């Protein structure tokens, strides 16, 4: 697994794992249940492959080589017994790594010129009725190895899994150095054959085992990372796969459920509009996200009480410095001279629909204005139906939301503190214009900050995201970007591996 962590790391990152129903063999049928797709193109795999040496080093250094014992019958001296103990690796250097995406098959990885010294202790004894010798000495084996692995991706228990059994090592150099110079030449030659053969056997076995072990560690690590990134509080996401991943000569692509989970309930997707032709191969990384992922997520946030906003007196006065064509009602002007506070919240389930012009969001908003924080009866209470076209962008490690209101209807308003439940048209127009020019921009600004904060909390700001684009389409959003290698993720993985 270590050598192919490069091409797999970002494929696995964000877009991996989950448990639930098994993958569907019929890919066209699986698309209907797919809420999220990841496409990692060849240039991205090249960038990731450049960092594989650190993980390969971890595989060699973290491997545990068991003690080995054996015996051999020899003419004249009788039986030779030997044991190799405390085998350790030193002075490891990695030459270069290369890979190829094999369409419909898997990933070919080759690691060339792995140089290392294996050090250990040799216990040996030989004898007959004439002689009896027991001794121990330290030895060192100088080696040069090429490592190859051909991982195949498949769907296992609702996850992207990798079969790393096709693993091999070629030894180009295996030279024994014995401590001191006391043993007879015939014994040195014999030990050279025994030790080099045994070391070769041990290294081959243990390195491939370690690679398989690291595959499982990496899978658990990426699963934990992805779940933490996509979840917050009581809201989580099932991103199990719906079909086995696809490998072409140009990209690796995986298909995921994208089901929001909240308070022991889960969303359901059965009629996704995904088709591979909706993605291109020009950028390094693509995320395809269905509206059927976003709507349940928004609904869970609404149910969790996250769409609430309290605006203090100073900020409220600053916001209302905005030039409005409507005259401010007298009761509100008087309220602003005291200690006003405005509370707004979503009063019914928001809904969104994406098209090429942006994502249209429909929401019912309620608000109340009080003149003093201890005041029980609000000066103004209102409800409004809003429709806003929103486009998103990401730059300088911040999310930006650009909104254009398309419809705003004040569906209800009264002045409870004055016992006046009838508001004239001018006052209704003031509320409508305030919602349009002050309320919606303020809400989008707060959402920008909160979503950026959540992304930073999950570590998105540690990634070198290059020229990201958020492209709205009919029923889905396409996010495409180039990126620099996520060094922090590699560091975290190696720390966890070497614990």
GIJO-V317774 format. One record per residue. SS is DSSP state (A for helix, B for strand, O for the rest). PSI is psi in radians with two decimals (NA if undefined). Layout:
SS:PSI
SS:PSI
This chain:
O:-0.62
A:-0.85
A:-0.46
A:0.22
A:-0.52
A:-1.18
A:-0.33
A:-0.40
A:-0.88
A:-0.44
A:-0.77
A:-0.63
O:2.34
O:-0.84
O:1.07
O:2.57
O:2.96
O:2.79
O:-1.96
O:-2.71
O:2.79
O:2.87
O:2.64
O:2.38
O:-0.59
O:1.86
A:-0.70
A:-0.68
A:-0.65
A:-0.58
A:-0.58
O:-0.42
O:0.16
O:2.13
O:-0.38
B:2.49
B:2.46
B:2.30
B:2.08
B:2.04
B:2.97
A:-0.79
A:-0.60
A:-0.71
A:-0.60
A:-0.81
A:-0.79
A:-0.62
A:-0.48
O:-0.34
O:0.11
A:-0.39
A:-0.61
A:-0.66
A:-0.60
A:-0.75
A:-0.71
A:-0.68
A:-0.79
A:-0.81
A:-0.48
A:-0.22
O:2.48
O:2.18
O:2.01
O:2.73
O:2.54
B:2.44
B:2.64
B:3.04
B:2.78
B:2.34
B:2.29
B:2.49
O:2.56
O:-0.76
O:-0.11
B:-2.38
B:2.33
B:2.14
B:2.56
B:2.74
B:2.39
B:2.16
B:2.73
B:0.75
B:2.16
B:2.78
B:2.47
B:2.75
B:0.84
B:2.27
B:2.54
O:2.33
O:-1.62
B:2.79
B:2.54
B:2.79
B:2.89
B:2.44
B:2.15
B:1.94
O:2.21
O:0.03
O:-1.15
B:-2.64
B:2.20
B:2.20
B:2.40
B:2.25
B:1.99
B:2.62
B:0.97
B:1.92
B:2.39
B:2.71
B:2.22
B:2.13
B:2.54
B:-2.98
B:2.36
B:2.13
B:2.26
B:2.77
B:2.60
B:2.73
B:3.02
O:-2.85
O:-0.24
O:-0.72
O:2.74
B:1.92
B:2.32
B:2.42
B:2.93
B:2.61
B:2.67
B:2.58
B:2.87
B:2.30
B:2.07
B:2.25
B:2.69
B:2.17
B:2.52
B:2.34
B:2.33
B:2.50
B:2.41
B:1.33
B:2.53
B:2.33
B:2.44
B:3.08
B:2.01
B:2.03
O:0.74
O:0.23
B:2.77
B:2.17
B:2.80
B:2.28
B:1.96
O:0.34
O:-0.42
O:1.39
B:2.34
B:2.69
B:2.35
B:2.19
B:2.05
B:-0.34
B:2.36
B:1.62
B:2.23
B:2.36
B:2.09
B:2.55
O:2.33
O:-2.99
O:0.76
O:-0.39
O:2.55
O:2.71
A:-0.69
A:-0.60
A:-0.67
A:-0.76
A:-0.73
A:-0.78
A:-0.61
A:-0.82
A:-0.79
A:-0.86
A:-0.80
A:-0.68
A:-0.76
A:-0.76
A:-0.75
A:-0.76
A:-0.77
A:-0.82
A:-0.78
A:-0.83
A:-0.84
A:-0.64
A:-0.79
A:-0.61
A:-0.73
A:-0.65
A:-0.76
A:-0.69
A:-0.77
A:-0.53
A:-0.76
A:-0.69
A:-0.77
A:-0.71
A:-0.81
A:-0.72
A:-0.82
A:-0.66
A:-0.82
A:-0.77
A:-0.80
A:-0.75
A:-0.68
A:-0.67
A:-0.72
A:-0.06
O:2.72
B:2.11
O:-2.24
O:-0.01
B:2.22
B:3.09
B:2.26
B:1.92
O:0.59
O:2.74
B:2.60
B:-0.34
B:2.80
B:2.56
B:2.73
B:2.36
B:2.17
O:3.13
O:-0.25
O:-0.29
B:2.87
B:2.32
B:2.37
B:2.67
B:2.28
B:2.69
O:-0.91
O:0.79
B:2.06
B:2.37
B:2.30
B:2.21
O:0.99
O:0.31
B:2.69
B:2.52
O:2.99
O:2.33
O:2.15
O:-0.13
O:0.86
O:2.62
O:0.21
O:2.46
O:2.42
A:-0.46
A:-0.22
A:-0.18
O:2.64
O:-2.93
O:0.31
O:-0.47
O:3.02
O:-0.68
B:2.40
B:2.45
B:2.19
B:2.15
B:2.16
B:2.64
A:-0.47
A:-0.13
A:-0.77
A:-0.75
A:-0.83
A:-0.57
A:-0.76
A:-0.71
A:-0.72
A:-0.70
A:-0.67
A:-0.84
A:-0.52
O:0.05
O:0.53
O:-0.25
O:1.15
B:2.48
B:2.25
B:2.25
B:2.18
O:3.03
A:-0.89
A:-0.78
A:-0.63
A:-0.77
A:-0.68
A:-0.73
A:-0.67
O:0.17
O:-0.20
O:2.39
O:2.10
O:2.49
O:-0.42
O:2.55
O:2.35
O:2.19
O:2.54
A:-0.73
A:-0.56
A:-0.67
A:-0.75
A:-0.68
A:-0.66
A:-0.34
O:-0.12
O:-2.26
O:1.26
O:2.66
B:2.31
B:2.25
B:2.28
B:2.64
B:2.78
B:2.16
O:-0.13
O:3.00
O:2.09
O:2.77
B:2.52
B:2.70
B:2.26
B:2.41
B:-3.12
O:-0.31
O:-0.16
B:-3.01
B:2.02
B:2.21
B:2.16
B:2.32
B:2.56
B:2.16
B:2.38
B:2.61
B:2.66
B:2.47
B:2.20
B:2.68
O:-0.21
O:2.47
O:-0.41
O:-0.06
O:2.25
O:-0.68
O:2.14
O:2.66
O:-0.65
B:2.35
B:2.35
B:2.79
B:2.48
B:2.52
B:2.22
B:2.59
B:2.16
B:2.31
B:2.13
B:2.32
B:2.48
B:2.62
B:2.85
B:2.12
B:2.70
O:0.61
O:0.51
B:2.55
B:2.40
B:2.35
B:2.19
B:2.03
B:2.45
B:1.91
B:2.35
B:-0.54
B:2.36
B:2.09
B:2.19
B:1.93
B:-0.20
B:2.49
B:2.47
B:2.96
B:1.42
A:-0.63
A:-0.31
A:0.11
O:0.45
B:1.84
O:-0.04
O:2.09
O:2.33
O:3.01
A:-0.65
A:-0.70
A:-0.65
A:-0.72
A:-0.64
A:-0.80
A:-0.79
A:-0.79
A:-0.64
A:-0.69
A:-0.75
A:-0.85
A:-0.32
A:-0.89
A:-0.94
A:-0.81
A:-0.66
A:-0.78
A:-0.77
A:-0.67
A:-0.75
A:-0.73
A:-0.70
A:-0.86
A:-0.74
A:-0.75
A:-0.70
A:-0.73
A:-0.75
A:-0.72
A:-0.74
A:-0.68
A:-0.62
O:-0.02
O:0.17
A:-0.54
A:-0.17
A:-0.15
O:2.53
B:1.50
B:2.17
B:2.14
B:0.99
B:2.55
B:2.34
B:1.93
B:2.00
B:2.45
B:3.08
O:1.81
O:0.01
B:2.91
B:2.38
B:2.15
B:2.16
B:2.55
B:2.87
B:2.93
B:2.78
B:2.75
O:2.34
O:1.48
A:-0.68
A:-0.57
A:-0.70
A:-0.76
A:-0.79
A:-0.74
A:-0.78
A:-0.67
A:-0.76
A:-0.65
A:-0.69
O:0.12
O:NA
